[in-house]
Amino acid sequence: MSATAVHSLWAMAGGVTSAAPAEKFKAPVIEYTQLMPVLIVIGAAVVGVLVEAFVPRRSRYYTQVFLTVVALAAAFAAIVGLAAGGYGTTKAHIAAMGAIAIDGPTLFLQGTILLTSLVAVFTFAERRLDPASHGNNVDSFAAQAASVPGSDSEKAAVRAGFTTTEVFPLVLFSIAGMLVFPAANDLLTLFVALEVFSLPLYLLCAVARRKRLMSQEAAVKYFLLGAFSSAFLLFGIALLYGYAGSMSYATIASVVDGSVTKIDPALAATMGNDALLLIGGAMILTGLLFKVGAVPFHMWTPDVYQGAPTPVTGFMAAATKVAAFGALLRLLYVVLPGLTWDWRPVMWGIAIVTMLGGAIVAITQTDIKRLLAYSSIAHAGFILAGVIAATPDGISSVLFYLGAYSFVTVGAFAVVTLVRDAGGEATHLSKWAGLGRRSPLVAAVFAVFLLAFAGIPLTSGFSGKFAVFKAAADGGAGGLVVVGVISSAIAAFFYIRVIVLMFFSEPKADGPTVAVPSPLTMTTIAVGVAVTLVLGLAPQYFLDLAGQAGIFVR
């Protein structure tokens, strides 16, 4: 059969005849300037991969650190430019053919993620904490990630002074996914963004220089449970597509509230089937609550926080929560506002067990990283109280809390990297006894972070908790506020216990030393303290900023 005949058959199969020419293909319209923050970070990540391939090994570390810091700073400048141009308020709209929402919550959350990541990357670049190995400065990451722990190839890589500089492009890819996640305006974009930021995190958790087997175990647990949660999310997306006939948030919302006008004949039988809506919505929420670390989807959190390299733990604990809560807010407030009566009781239950579970189990912990992990679970419950408010104040209070919490978290984990013994970081609580006498400044800084976590007045933690609890009370969730206050009181016990241990216990003769960091880690800790105090002493400007940014475009 000739090529012409085959072409004409294809044309007829597609319903196209020579008499009725095909409609012209419309090129997609992409607003590149409004997507600039994401494009800068992805571009830098790709350049980082090329750096690994072409730049000599001895120059890679400096090249990657410079590239990462410049990219994050440039992306944040782009966010500021968009906000100044009114894209967070009057010019808020749906961009990239309906895939991305450019609005106040998007710009606020993206800005928070970028600033937190920029501060966290300084701890990735720290090379003064461990003693030099074979005349080479070393960081927190394995000399050669692909080599088996304890093998000859690993020993040879350590002797040669190798470092895993691939962590920098991996972090950039992860940040790019996090920037898209809270901005996603259709379910497919949401899922792709989830995978883009999760896969690099699974790898980053596995590349600790010390305790490599624990690090790899943490990564495997995170990967398996993460894949499980992704499957829930994907199945939920399929069911919601069957329900609404569209991936778009706006279309699904219009089918939920009954205002849809155009029905796809192929989906007429399933559209409006409430079973698909409720099961699909529950599955998507399950996938997002896993990333948030809410009970009962929290089981990965303590093991991963403990096993991952501490700089990665700090980055993950702060930035992932911001991205995941952003996506959760958009889903509940934009897609499912018509189901508020259905999701609120379920979220009430999850918030209560998350607050109480995180606070109570944290009391029993003897490892500082596991203690902070359960603390982060309790904080996820506090933030959920703001989400449940289902009011504009609820949105703005959650945005403020996320901004305040992320800097405290990065700062706290940066301090954890400084307390060391012969085996690396000394994370067992007994090793921290008497730290206030050995190194008063480090202990005092850590005490500030712990008081902020506890929500003591004049810290950012108090301002954040007050904002979310007030929003919850105004939104009719007064009972939740009572549980939250009780959980905060329980949590204050174990935070203050650590402070008492540091300042009122006798230091042990064989206790750990406090390493003197480079200006990089000092900057991370100083920024954490500054934000904690500024948001505690003068929070009004930032509360107003979060209030202005709290309007979703629909």
C-alpha positions in Angstrom: 0.0 0.0 0.0 1.4 3.4 -0.9 2.2 6.1 1.6 -0.5 8.3 0.2 -3.2 5.7 0.7 -2.0 5.1 4.3 -2.2 8.8 5.0 -5.7 9.0 3.6 -6.8 6.1 5.8 -5.4 7.8 8.9 -7.2 11.0 7.9 -10.5 9.2 7.5 -10.1 7.3 10.8 -9.6 10.7 12.5 -12.7 12.0 10.9 -10.7 14.3 8.6 -11.5 14.5 4.9 -10.1 16.6 2.2 -13.4 18.5 2.0 -13.2 19.4 5.7 -9.7 20.4 6.6 -8.5 19.7 10.2 -8.8 22.6 12.6 -5.5 24.4 13.1 -3.4 23.2 16.0 -3.3 25.9 18.7 0.1 26.4 20.3 0.1 26.4 24.1 0.5 29.8 25.8 3.0 29.7 28.6 3.7 32.8 30.8 7.4 32.3 31.3 8.0 35.4 33.3 5.4 34.3 35.9 7.0 30.9 36.1 10.5 32.4 36.4 11.2 31.3 40.0 10.6 27.6 39.1 12.5 27.9 35.8 15.5 29.5 37.5 15.8 26.6 40.0 15.2 23.9 37.4 17.8 25.5 35.1 20.4 25.7 37.9 19.7 22.0 38.8 20.3 21.0 35.2 23.5 23.1 35.1 24.5 21.4 38.4 24.2 18.0 36.7 26.5 19.2 33.9 29.0 20.6 36.5 29.3 17.0 37.9 30.1 15.8 34.4 32.5 18.4 33.1 34.1 20.4 36.0 37.3 18.9 37.6 36.5 17.2 40.9 38.6 19.6 43.1 36.5 22.6 41.8 33.0 21.0 42.0 32.2 21.8 45.6 32.8 25.6 45.2 31.1 25.7 41.8 28.0 23.9 43.1 27.7 25.9 46.3 28.0 29.2 44.3 25.5 28.0 41.7 22.9 26.8 44.3 23.1 30.0 46.4 22.9 32.3 43.4 19.9 30.3 41.9 17.9 30.4 45.1 18.6 34.1 45.6 17.7 34.9 42.0 14.5 32.8 42.3 13.5 34.7 45.5 14.2 38.0 43.7 11.8 36.8 41.0 9.1 36.1 43.6 9.6 39.6 45.1 9.3 41.1 41.5 6.0 39.1 40.9 4.6 40.2 44.3 5.5 43.9 43.6 3.8 43.5 40.1 0.5 42.7 41.8 0.5 39.0 40.9 -0.3 38.1 44.5 -3.4 40.3 44.6 -5.0 42.2 41.7 -3.3 40.3 38.9 -3.7 36.8 40.4 -4.7 34.3 37.7 -4.2 30.8 36.4 -1.1 30.4 34.2 0.5 27.7 32.0 -2.7 26.5 30.3 -4.5 26.0 33.6 -1.7 24.0 35.3 -0.4 26.6 37.8 -2.1 29.2 40.0 -0.2 32.5 40.4 -1.8 34.1 43.5 -1.0 35.3 47.1 -0.7 31.8 48.7 1.6 30.6 45.9 4.0 33.5 46.1 4.0 33.5 49.9 4.7 29.8 50.1 7.3 29.8 47.3 9.1 32.7 49.0 9.1 30.8 52.3 10.4 27.6 50.6 13.2 29.5 48.8 14.4 31.5 51.9 14.3 28.4 54.1 16.1 26.3 51.5 18.8 29.1 51.0 19.5 29.0 54.8 19.4 25.2 54.8 21.9 24.9 51.9 24.5 26.6 54.1 24.5 23.6 56.4 24.9 21.3 53.4 28.1 23.2 52.4 29.6 23.1 56.0 33.0 21.5 56.0 34.6 22.5 59.3 32.7 20.3 61.8 34.4 17.0 61.2 38.2 16.7 61.6 40.0 16.7 58.3 40.4 13.3 56.7 43.7 12.6 54.9 44.3 16.3 54.7 40.9 17.0 53.2 38.0 18.9 54.7 34.9 16.8 54.8 31.1 17.5 55.0 28.1 15.5 56.2 27.8 13.4 53.1 29.4 10.1 52.0 32.7 10.3 50.1 31.2 8.1 47.4 27.5 7.4 47.7 27.6 4.3 45.4 30.2 2.4 47.4 29.1 -0.2 49.9 29.6 1.0 53.5 32.9 -0.2 54.9 34.2 -1.5 51.6 37.6 -0.9 50.1 36.2 1.4 47.4 34.7 3.6 50.2 38.0 3.7 52.0 39.8 4.6 48.8 37.3 7.4 48.1 37.8 8.8 51.6 41.6 8.7 51.2 41.3 10.5 47.8 39.2 13.2 49.5 36.0 12.7 47.4 32.8 14.3 48.3 29.2 13.8 47.1 28.7 17.2 45.5 25.7 15.7 43.7 23.6 16.7 46.7 23.4 20.3 45.5 21.6 19.6 42.1 19.4 17.0 44.0 18.4 19.7 46.5 17.6 22.1 43.6 15.4 19.5 41.8 13.6 18.9 45.1 13.1 22.6 45.7 11.7 23.0 42.1 9.1 20.3 42.9 8.2 22.0 46.2 7.7 25.3 44.4 5.2 23.8 42.0 3.4 21.6 44.6 1.4 24.4 46.4 0.9 26.2 43.1 -0.5 23.2 41.2 -4.0 23.9 39.8 -4.7 20.5 38.4 -4.3 17.0 39.8 -1.8 15.8 37.3 0.6 18.8 38.0 0.1 18.1 41.7 1.3 14.4 41.2 4.2 15.3 39.0 5.4 17.9 41.5 5.1 15.4 44.3 7.3 12.9 42.6 9.8 15.6 41.5 10.4 16.7 45.1 10.2 13.3 46.7 12.6 11.3 44.6 15.6 13.5 45.3 14.8 13.5 49.1 14.8 9.7 49.1 18.4 9.8 47.7 19.5 12.6 50.0 18.4 10.6 53.1 20.8 7.8 52.1 24.1 9.6 51.8 25.2 10.3 55.4 29.0 10.1 55.9 28.7 8.6 59.3 26.2 5.8 60.3 25.7 5.0 56.7 23.7 1.8 57.3 21.2 3.7 59.4 21.0 6.4 56.8 20.3 3.9 54.0 17.7 2.1 56.2 16.0 5.5 56.7 16.0 6.1 52.9 14.5 2.7 52.1 11.7 3.2 54.7 11.0 6.7 53.4 11.0 5.4 49.8 8.7 2.4 50.5 6.2 4.4 52.5 6.4 7.4 50.1 5.7 5.1 47.2 2.7 3.8 49.1 1.4 7.3 49.7 1.9 8.3 46.1 -0.2 5.3 45.0 -3.0 6.5 47.3 -2.8 9.9 45.8 -2.7 8.6 42.2 -5.7 6.3 42.8 -7.6 9.2 44.4 -6.8 11.4 41.3 -8.2 8.6 39.0 -11.4 8.5 41.0 -11.9 12.3 41.0 -11.3 12.3 37.3 -14.0 9.7 36.9 -16.3 11.9 39.1 -15.7 15.2 37.4 -14.4 14.3 33.9 -11.5 16.7 34.4 -8.2 17.1 36.3 -8.7 20.9 36.7 -9.4 22.2 40.2 -12.0 24.7 39.0 -14.0 22.1 37.0 -14.0 19.6 39.9 -15.2 22.3 42.2 -18.0 23.3 39.9 -19.1 19.6 39.6 -19.0 19.3 43.4 -21.3 22.4 43.9 -23.5 21.5 40.9 -22.8 24.6 38.8 -21.2 22.6 35.9 -22.8 23.3 32.5 -20.9 21.1 30.0 -20.9 17.3 30.5 -18.7 15.0 28.6 -20.9 12.2 27.1 -18.3 9.6 27.8 -18.3 10.4 31.5 -22.0 11.1 31.9 -22.6 7.8 33.7 -20.0 8.4 36.4 -20.1 12.2 36.7 -21.7 13.2 40.0 -21.3 9.8 41.6 -20.7 10.8 45.2 -18.9 7.5 46.1 -16.2 8.4 43.6 -15.9 11.9 45.0 -15.7 10.9 48.7 -13.3 7.9 48.2 -11.2 9.9 45.7 -11.0 12.9 48.0 -10.1 10.8 51.0 -7.3 9.1 49.1 -5.8 12.3 47.9 -6.0 13.7 51.5 -4.2 10.5 52.7 -1.3 11.2 50.2 -1.0 14.8 51.3 -1.3 14.0 55.1 1.6 11.5 54.7 3.8 14.4 53.4 2.7 16.6 56.3 3.5 13.9 58.8 0.0 13.7 60.4 -1.0 10.8 62.6 -1.7 8.0 61.5 0.5 8.6 58.4 3.5 9.7 60.5 5.4 6.4 61.0 8.2 7.3 58.6 9.0 10.6 60.4 11.1 9.6 63.4 13.2 7.0 61.6 13.9 9.2 58.6 14.7 12.3 60.7 17.1 10.2 62.8 18.8 8.3 60.0 19.1 11.1 57.4 22.2 13.5 57.4 21.2 16.3 59.8 21.4 19.1 57.2 19.0 17.0 55.0 16.7 16.5 58.0 16.5 20.2 58.7 15.8 21.0 55.1 13.2 18.3 54.8 11.5 19.1 58.1 11.0 22.7 57.1 10.5 22.9 53.4 8.5 19.8 52.8 5.9 20.8 55.5 5.5 24.3 53.8 4.9 22.7 50.4 2.6 19.9 51.6 0.4 22.3 53.7 0.2 24.7 50.7 -1.1 21.9 48.5 -3.5 20.7 51.2 -4.9 24.2 51.7 -5.5 24.6 48.0 -7.2 21.3 47.7 -9.6 21.9 50.6 -10.3 25.6 49.9 -10.4 25.6 46.1 -11.5 22.0 45.0 -13.6 20.8 48.0 -15.2 23.9 49.6 -18.6 22.3 48.7 -17.6 19.3 50.9 -16.6 21.2 54.0 -19.2 19.4 56.1 -17.7 16.1 55.0 -14.0 16.8 55.5 -14.1 18.9 58.6 -15.1 16.1 61.1 -12.4 13.8 59.7 -9.8 16.5 59.9 -10.9 17.3 63.4 -10.1 13.7 64.4 -6.8 13.7 62.6 -5.7 17.0 64.1 -6.6 15.9 67.7 -4.7 12.5 67.5 -1.8 14.3 65.7 -1.4 17.0 68.4 -1.8 14.6 71.3 0.2 11.7 69.7 3.2 13.8 68.8 3.3 15.6 72.2 2.9 12.4 74.3 5.3 10.1 72.4 7.9 12.9 72.3 8.2 12.7 76.1 9.6 9.1 75.9 12.3 9.9 73.3 16.0 9.8 74.2 17.5 10.9 70.9 17.4 14.7 70.1 16.5 14.1 66.4 13.7 11.7 67.2 12.4 14.2 69.8 12.3 16.9 67.2 10.6 14.5 64.8 7.7 13.9 67.2 7.7 17.6 67.9 7.2 18.2 64.2 4.3 15.8 64.2 2.6 17.8 67.1 3.2 21.0 65.1 1.5 19.4 62.1 -1.5 19.0 64.3 -1.4 22.7 65.4 -1.2 23.8 61.8 -4.2 21.6 60.9 -6.2 23.5 63.5 -5.8 26.6 61.3 -6.7 24.6 58.1 -9.9 23.3 59.8 -11.0 26.9 60.5 -12.2 27.1 56.8 -12.1 30.9 56.9 -9.7 33.5 55.3 -8.1 34.0 58.7 -7.4 30.3 58.8 -5.5 30.5 55.5 -3.4 33.5 56.6 -2.7 32.0 60.1 -1.4 28.8 58.5 0.8 30.8 56.1 2.3 32.8 59.0 2.8 29.6 61.1 4.6 27.8 58.3 7.0 30.8 57.8 7.8 31.0 61.5 8.1 27.2 62.0 10.4 26.6 59.0 13.2 29.0 60.2 13.1 27.7 63.8 13.4 24.1 62.5 16.3 24.8 60.2 18.1 26.7 63.0 17.5 23.9 65.6 18.9 21.2 63.3 21.9 23.4 62.5 22.6 23.5 66.2 22.3 19.7 66.4 25.1 19.4 63.8 27.5 21.2 66.2 27.4 18.9 69.2 29.9 16.0 68.3 31.9 13.2 69.7 34.3 10.7 68.2 31.4 9.0 66.3 30.1 12.2 64.7 27.0 14.0 65.9 26.1 13.3 69.6 22.4 13.0 69.3 21.6 11.0 72.5 20.1 13.3 75.1 22.4 12.1 77.9 25.3 13.5 75.9 23.7 17.0 76.1 23.9 17.1 79.9 25.8 20.2 81.1 26.2 21.6 77.6 25.2 25.1 79.0 28.4 25.1 81.1 30.6 23.9 78.3 29.3 26.1 75.6 26.8 28.7 77.0 26.2 30.4 73.6 25.2 27.2 71.7 23.0 26.0 74.6 21.3 29.5 74.9 20.6 29.5 71.1 19.1 26.0 71.2 17.1 27.0 74.2 15.6 29.9 72.2 14.6 27.5 69.5 13.1 25.1 72.0 11.1 27.9 73.7 9.8 28.9 70.2 8.7 25.3 69.6 7.0 25.3 73.0 5.1 28.5 72.0 6.5 30.7 74.9 5.6 34.4 74.5 8.0 36.8 72.7 9.0 34.0 70.3 7.6 33.3 66.8 6.1 30.0 68.1 3.7 31.9 70.4 2.6 34.3 67.6 2.0 31.4 65.2 0.1 29.3 67.7 -2.0 32.3 68.8 -2.9 33.0 65.2 -4.0 29.4 64.3 -5.8 28.9 67.6 -7.7 32.2 67.2 -8.6 31.4 63.6 -9.8 27.9 64.7 -11.9 29.4 67.6 -13.4 32.0 65.3 -14.2 29.2 62.8 -16.2 27.2 65.3 -13.5 24.8 66.3 -13.2 25.8 70.0 -12.9 22.2 71.2 -9.8 21.8 69.0 -8.2 24.9 70.6 -8.7 23.3 74.1 -6.9 20.1 72.9 -4.2 22.2 71.2 -3.5 24.1 74.5 -3.3 20.9 76.4 -1.0 19.4 73.8 1.2 22.5 74.0 1.4 22.2 77.7 2.5 18.5 77.4 5.0 19.5 74.7 6.4 22.3 76.8 7.4 19.7 79.4 9.9 17.9 77.1 11.3 21.1 75.6 12.0 22.5 79.1 13.4 19.2 80.2 16.1 19.5 77.5 16.8 23.1 78.7 17.1 21.9 82.3 19.4 19.1 81.2 21.7 21.5 79.4 21.9 24.2 82.1 21.4 22.4 85.4 23.2 19.1 84.9 26.9 18.4 85.6 28.8 17.9 82.3 30.4 14.5 81.9 34.2 14.2 81.6 33.9 12.2 78.4 31.1 14.4 77.1 30.9 15.7 73.5 32.6 18.8 72.2 30.9 21.7 70.4 32.5 22.1 67.0 33.3 25.7 65.9 31.5 26.1 62.6 32.3 28.1 59.5 30.4 31.3 58.8 28.0 29.2 56.7 26.4 27.4 59.7 26.7 30.5 61.8 24.6 32.4 59.3 21.9 29.6 59.3 21.7 29.7 63.1 21.8 33.6 63.3 19.0 33.9 60.7 17.0 31.3 62.6 17.4 33.3 65.9 16.7 36.6 64.2 13.4 35.4 62.6 12.3 33.7 65.8 12.7 36.9 67.8 11.4 39.3 65.2 8.3 37.3 64.5 7.8 37.0 68.3 8.4 40.6 69.2 6.9 42.4 66.2 4.7 39.9 64.3 2.1 42.4 63.0 3.7 43.3 59.7 4.2 39.6 58.8 0.6 38.7 59.9 -0.7 41.5 57.7 1.5 40.2 54.8 0.1 36.7 55.3 -3.4 38.2 55.5 -3.0 39.9 52.1 -1.5 36.7 50.6 -4.3 34.5 51.9 -6.7 34.7 48.9 -6.8 31.8 46.4 -7.5 32.4 42.8 -10.3 30.2 41.5 
